[in-house]
Amino acid sequence: MKTESRLADMHPTRSLRLVVASDGDINVIIEQDGESIGGTDLGDVRAEHANVEFCVSPLRSPYTHRALLQLYEAMQLDNVENPIEHKAW
């Protein structure tokens, strides 16, 4: 599993996190202060979270999956080349 997150440009405590599982599934998570909005137990399917998952099998959203992988790579580059420090505004 690999993960990348990026702080929002206009909201100092929110971030977007992409988690790419070893099987290729991708979770898109919106976080507040480093925690998933709605809670941290992403394994509880009954809980409400700001989290969506795109699966490789069956690959019903091939273009979305490819775009999310490209977004993951873009976030990595942004974090290296133009990091955003967490600060109170």
N, CA, C and O of each residue as an XYZ file, in Angstrom:
356
protein
N       0.849     -1.167      0.000
C       0.000      0.000      0.000
C       0.895      1.231      0.000
O       1.917      1.280      0.685
N       0.486      2.222     -0.787
C       1.205      3.493     -0.777
C       0.193      4.618     -0.654
O      -0.948      4.497     -1.099
N       0.622      5.703     -0.051
C      -0.286      6.806      0.223
C       0.397      8.137     -0.047
O       1.606      8.284      0.134
N      -0.394      9.093     -0.479
C       0.101     10.452     -0.706
C      -1.013     11.410     -0.320
O      -2.184     11.151     -0.598
N      -0.650     12.521      0.323
C      -1.661     13.515      0.673
C      -1.133     14.897      0.312
O       0.072     15.125      0.204
N      -2.083     15.807      0.130
C      -1.749     17.180     -0.229
C      -2.688     18.107      0.515
O      -3.908     17.966      0.441
N      -2.103     19.063      1.239
C      -2.921     20.068      1.923
C      -3.636     20.936      0.900
O      -3.106     21.212     -0.176
N      -4.830     21.358      1.244
C      -5.605     22.225      0.369
C      -4.970     23.607      0.292
O      -4.383     24.088      1.262
N      -5.091     24.233     -0.860
C      -4.528     25.571     -1.043
C      -5.245     26.623     -0.207
O      -4.611     27.538      0.319
N      -6.555     26.498     -0.084
C      -7.340     27.556      0.558
C      -7.948     27.145      1.896
O      -8.726     27.899      2.480
N      -7.607     25.983      2.373
C      -8.136     25.550      3.663
C      -6.972     24.933      4.438
O      -6.508     23.852      4.077
N      -6.497     25.584      5.479
C      -5.241     25.189      6.124
C      -5.262     23.861      6.868
O      -4.202     23.349      7.227
N      -6.437     23.290      7.110
C      -6.480     22.050      7.888
C      -7.061     20.871      7.119
O      -7.181     19.778      7.672
N      -7.422     21.067      5.868
C      -7.999     19.976      5.074
C      -6.994     19.498      4.035
O      -6.186     20.266      3.513
N      -7.075     18.203      3.757
C      -6.177     17.636      2.754
C      -6.886     16.536      1.983
O      -7.904     15.993      2.411
N      -6.313     16.234      0.844
C      -6.771     15.131      0.013
C      -5.734     14.025      0.140
O      -4.540     14.275     -0.027
N      -6.174     12.810      0.433
C      -5.268     11.674      0.549
C      -5.706     10.605     -0.452
O      -6.884     10.261     -0.542
N      -4.735     10.092     -1.197
C      -4.969      8.955     -2.079
C      -4.205      7.765     -1.520
O      -3.018      7.870     -1.208
N      -4.885      6.643     -1.397
C      -4.265      5.412     -0.915
C      -4.397      4.381     -2.026
O      -5.501      4.015     -2.430
N      -3.247      3.920     -2.510
C      -3.228      2.892     -3.552
C      -2.879      1.565     -2.878
O      -1.769      1.380     -2.379
N      -3.839      0.655     -2.873
C      -3.650     -0.648     -2.229
C      -2.750     -1.536     -3.088
O      -2.532     -1.259     -4.267
N      -2.239     -2.591     -2.491
C      -1.346     -3.504     -3.212
C      -2.043     -4.174     -4.398
O      -1.385     -4.591     -5.351
N      -3.376     -4.277     -4.339
C      -4.112     -4.860     -5.463
C      -4.492     -3.827     -6.520
O      -5.119     -4.172     -7.521
N      -4.112     -2.542     -6.305
C      -4.369     -1.498     -7.276
C      -5.610     -0.667     -7.011
O      -5.819      0.356     -7.663
N      -6.444     -1.090     -6.058
C      -7.615     -0.283     -5.705
C      -7.140      1.057     -5.161
O      -6.082      1.148     -4.539
N      -7.938      2.099     -5.404
C      -7.565      3.435     -4.959
C      -8.664      4.007     -4.079
O      -9.829      4.047     -4.474
N      -8.289      4.449     -2.885
C      -9.194      5.153     -1.972
C      -8.889      6.637     -2.048
O      -7.730      7.050     -2.011
N      -9.942      7.434     -2.155
C      -9.833      8.887     -2.152
C     -10.467      9.360     -0.849
O     -11.643      9.103     -0.589
N      -9.676     10.055     -0.031
C     -10.113     10.431      1.313
C      -9.922     11.933      1.497
O      -8.878     12.484      1.146
N     -10.926     12.578      2.043
C     -10.793     13.978      2.441
C     -10.578     13.988      3.945
O     -11.337     13.382      4.700
N      -9.526     14.691      4.368
C      -9.160     14.702      5.775
C      -9.251     16.103      6.368
O      -9.104     17.109      5.675
N      -9.494     16.131      7.654
C      -9.483     17.353      8.454
C      -8.467     17.117      9.557
O      -8.622     16.183     10.344
N      -7.439     17.933      9.630
C      -6.390     17.784     10.647
C      -5.793     16.377     10.658
O      -5.508     15.837     11.727
N      -5.601     15.778      9.482
C      -4.962     14.481      9.383
C      -5.844     13.284      9.643
O      -5.365     12.150      9.610
N      -7.130     13.503      9.903
C      -8.072     12.405     10.155
C      -9.172     12.429      9.104
O      -9.599     13.498      8.669
N      -9.625     11.262      8.701
C     -10.717     11.174      7.751
C     -11.944     11.890      8.311
O     -12.319     11.678      9.464
N     -12.554     12.720      7.510
C     -13.770     13.392      7.945
C     -14.850     12.334      8.163
O     -15.146     11.550      7.262
N     -15.425     12.317      9.339
C     -16.441     11.329      9.678
C     -15.903     10.205     10.533
O     -16.678      9.370     10.998
N     -14.600     10.153     10.756
C     -14.036      9.117     11.610
C     -12.819      8.467     11.002
O     -12.435      8.762      9.870
N     -12.221      7.587     11.762
C     -10.980      6.954     11.315
C     -11.135      5.486     10.996
O     -10.196      4.888     10.470
N     -12.276      4.868     11.287
C     -12.450      3.440     11.055
C     -12.949      3.196      9.638
O     -14.142      2.988      9.419
N     -12.017      3.224      8.666
C     -12.402      3.055      7.272
C     -12.841      1.636      6.960
O     -13.417      1.391      5.900
N     -12.580      0.692      7.861
C     -13.010     -0.680      7.665
C     -14.476     -0.899      7.985
O     -15.035     -1.941      7.641
N     -15.110      0.066      8.640
C     -16.515     -0.053      9.005
C     -17.358      0.510      7.859
O     -17.497      1.725      7.721
N     -17.917     -0.382      7.043
C     -18.658      0.046      5.855
C     -19.956      0.773      6.208
O     -20.532      1.448      5.354
N     -20.422      0.647      7.444
C     -21.654      1.326      7.857
C     -21.408      2.759      8.292
O     -22.345      3.553      8.376
N     -20.163      3.096      8.568
C     -19.836      4.442      9.034
C     -19.799      5.410      7.849
O     -19.504      5.025      6.718
N     -20.101      6.650      8.135
C     -20.058      7.691      7.110
C     -18.685      8.341      7.118
O     -18.259      8.891      8.134
N     -17.995      8.280      5.990
C     -16.676      8.877      5.853
C     -16.609      9.630      4.530
O     -17.355      9.343      3.594
N     -15.711     10.586      4.473
C     -15.432     11.262      3.214
C     -14.399     10.406      2.487
O     -13.231     10.779      2.373
N     -14.853      9.247      1.996
C     -13.975      8.259      1.404
C     -14.722      7.530      0.283
O     -15.853      7.079      0.469
N     -14.077      7.423     -0.875
C     -14.626      6.611     -1.964
C     -13.529      5.701     -2.477
O     -12.348      6.042     -2.408
N     -13.918      4.534     -2.995
C     -12.942      3.563     -3.481
C     -13.243      3.199     -4.927
O     -14.393      2.971     -5.303
N     -12.184      3.149     -5.728
C     -12.279      2.718     -7.112
C     -11.475      1.431     -7.239
O     -10.277      1.403     -6.958
N     -12.152      0.361     -7.669
C     -11.541     -0.970     -7.684
C     -10.992     -1.326     -9.054
O     -11.501     -0.892    -10.087
N      -9.935     -2.130     -9.029
C      -9.338     -2.625    -10.264
C     -10.160     -3.796    -10.813
O     -10.284     -3.959    -12.027
N     -10.710     -4.597     -9.922
C     -11.474     -5.750    -10.360
C     -12.850     -5.721     -9.711
O     -12.932     -5.897     -8.495
N     -13.918     -5.514    -10.439
C     -13.925     -5.233    -11.871
C     -13.581     -3.763    -12.116
O     -13.971     -2.891    -11.340
N     -12.868     -3.503    -13.172
C     -12.465     -2.134    -13.508
C     -13.604     -1.475    -14.282
O     -13.648     -1.509    -15.512
N     -14.521     -0.877    -13.527
C     -15.700     -0.248    -14.137
C     -15.447      1.200    -14.495
O     -16.229      1.798    -15.234
N     -14.360      1.780    -13.981
C     -14.048      3.190    -14.235
C     -12.587      3.326    -14.672
O     -11.781      3.916    -13.953
N     -12.238      2.783    -15.848
C     -10.831      2.770    -16.244
C     -10.213      4.154    -16.406
O      -9.050      4.353    -16.054
N     -10.964      5.103    -16.926
C     -10.411      6.454    -17.115
C     -10.247      7.165    -15.777
O      -9.264      7.871    -15.555
N     -11.211      6.975    -14.896
C     -11.119      7.563    -13.554
C      -9.939      6.963    -12.808
O      -9.182      7.689    -12.164
N      -9.775      5.663    -12.885
C      -8.665      4.985    -12.213
C      -7.331      5.524    -12.726
O      -6.437      5.829    -11.936
N      -7.198      5.640    -14.038
C      -5.964      6.156    -14.632
C      -5.713      7.600    -14.190
O      -4.580      7.969    -13.878
N      -6.762      8.408    -14.166
C      -6.618      9.808    -13.750
C      -6.212      9.918    -12.285
O      -5.413     10.784    -11.926
N      -6.756      9.048    -11.438
C      -6.375      9.066    -10.021
C      -4.911      8.678     -9.833
O      -4.230      9.239     -8.975
N      -4.417      7.721    -10.628
C      -2.999      7.376    -10.573
C      -2.141      8.565    -11.015
O      -1.082      8.816    -10.440
N      -2.596      9.287    -12.027
C      -1.865     10.474    -12.475
C      -1.916     11.563    -11.408
O      -0.930     12.269    -11.195
N      -3.057     11.703    -10.738
C      -3.175     12.663     -9.642
C      -2.227     12.289     -8.507
O      -1.597     13.166     -7.917
N      -2.119     10.999     -8.195
C      -1.202     10.526     -7.169
C       0.227     10.976     -7.497
O       0.929     11.515     -6.642
N       0.641     10.749     -8.731
C       1.986     11.151     -9.154
C       2.162     12.665     -9.108
O       3.224     13.150     -8.721
N       1.139     13.412     -9.496
C       1.203     14.876     -9.454
C       1.327     15.380     -8.020
O       2.072     16.323     -7.753
N       0.600     14.755     -7.099
C       0.687     15.147     -5.693
C       2.082     14.878     -5.144
O       2.612     15.675     -4.369
N       2.676     13.761     -5.542
C       4.048     13.464     -5.120
C       4.991     14.571     -5.584
O       5.789     15.083     -4.798
N       4.898     14.935     -6.855
C       5.771     15.981     -7.401
C       5.534     17.321     -6.712
O       6.486     18.021     -6.365
N       4.264     17.679     -6.514
C       3.954     18.946     -5.826
C       4.539     18.957     -4.421
O       5.088     19.969     -3.984
N       4.426     17.843     -3.714
C       4.937     17.787     -2.341
C       6.456     17.901     -2.286
O       7.003     18.407     -1.306
N       7.141     17.437     -3.328
C       8.597     17.549     -3.381
C       9.013     18.949     -3.835
O       9.871     19.582     -3.219
N       8.397     19.422     -4.917
C       8.822     20.671     -5.539
C       8.203     21.919     -4.927
O       8.798     22.994     -4.988
N       7.016     21.793     -4.337
C       6.317     22.957     -3.800
C       5.525     22.561     -2.554
O       4.294     22.592     -2.568
N       6.217     22.190     -1.485
C       5.501     21.736     -0.283
C       4.691     22.863      0.348
O       5.075     24.032      0.299
N       3.571     22.486      0.938
C       2.731     23.425      1.671
C       2.858     23.075      3.133
O       2.546     21.955      3.538
N       3.311     24.017      3.925
C       3.443     23.792      5.360
C       2.097     23.987      6.026
O       1.363     24.926      5.714
N       1.781     23.091      6.947
C       0.553     23.216      7.738
C       0.702     24.390      8.686
O       1.621     24.415      9.505
N      -0.199     25.371      8.583
C      -0.136     26.521      9.477
C      -1.539     27.078      9.674
O      -2.408     26.936      8.814
N      -1.735     27.693     10.781
C      -3.032     28.343     11.048
C      -3.059     29.663     10.303
O      -2.099     30.432     10.356
N      -4.152     29.926      9.612
C      -4.283     31.170      8.853
C      -4.984     32.208      9.652
O      -5.185     33.325      9.173
